[in-house]
Structures are given as C-alpha cells and as structure tokens.
Amino acid sequence: MILPIIGYGDPVLRKVGEEVTPDYPNLKEVIANMYETMYNASGVGLAAEQVGLPLRLFVVDTTPFSDDDDLESTAQKQLKGFKKTFINAKIIKEEGEEWAFNEGCLSIPDVREDVYRKPIVTIQYCEEDFVMKTEVFDGLIARVIQHEYDHIEGILFTDKISSLKKRLIQKKLKNITEGKTFQDYRMKFFAKKGR
C-alpha cells in the first residue's frame, strides 16, 4: 500500500526513532509499504519517520542511481540492485575526506542542496530476520545510508547546510509546511490550511 509521505515541518520528522522489536505488529507489511511508497515517489531511500512512524527503520534501493552515465561502470554495478532494509541501525564510524553531493528528500520536495558527508561508513544493523550485521559501505551507497540514518536520528539534510542557504530556502520550506507544493506522489502536510 502506498502511504502518504510526511512533509517538512511535521514534528515526527524530528523524533529519534524507537528500537524495533521482532514482534512489532505487521512489520513485514510496514516494510513492504515503505518500499512501495519509495518506488512510487521515485526515491532511493525512505525512513519510517517519513511515513509517520518514529522507528529505527529505513529502506534503501540505489538502483536508479546506476542509470547515471557519468558514473564509472564499477560504481554502476555496485549501485544496481543494492536493496536493503535497515532495522535498529547504529553508525559505528564515518571516515575519509568529506565530499559534496547535491541531496534532496522526499519529505522536502523541490529543495536540493550540496551536503558534505564522509565517503565511508561502518554500520551495525539488522535485516528483516533480526540477525545483527556490521558492514562497511562507501560512495553513493554510504551517502544514501547516512541520509536515511539521519532521519531515524531526527536530523534532516537541511540541518547540514549553511545558515545563508537555509535563509535562501526558508520560503520554500514554509510553503512545504503549509502544503503549498506540488509533486506527483501523496504527501501529508503538518500545517495545511483548513486544519
């Protein structure tokens, strides 16, 4: 089932996610709905907070990035088919020299800004079977993971840009909060007029 994506300004996007237990009600269905919602919105990652659930849960599928002709073939192969569910994730280490990439977010439509992140991330997490894993990811995969991980920590990519850039996008952010934005996927807005 395609769920509405929560728009910027809703307090749920600022909540630190709660641990997910194996007996969480309808967990497999929640995860399936998150993937369906992400694909419907042409996203490469989606956190539970973005569908109104303050949980330590996010899904990633970087396959759309593999179509970028500017990437070398090894990077394209790495991105194609990279699909993972991250439950109760904890970043252990971020390393390397920070690099900029123009990020966007399904909860903040029509806003894109350069965000600096480290290129290598070590993360501990469970997949749907609740077996704990520790893995190292790099490049665009690491970036998507870091972006979604921020969501489960109550952090948005706009928190990582300069105060000048924040001022320049203030009107757009206010419009999103009020539901004065258009995108081709369902959204739910915190302060939409007529509430």
Buried (B, 14 or more C-beta within 10 A) or exposed (E): EBBBBBBBBBEBBBBEBBEBEEEBEEBEEBBBBBBBBBBBBEBBBBBBBBBBBBBBBBBBBBBEBBEEEEBEEEBBEBBBEBEBBBBBBBBEEBEEEEEEBEBBBBBBBEBEBBBEBBBBBBBBBBEEEEEEEEEEBBBBBBBBBBBBBBBBBBBBBBEBBEEEBEEEBEEBBEBBBBBEBEBEBEBBBBEBEEE
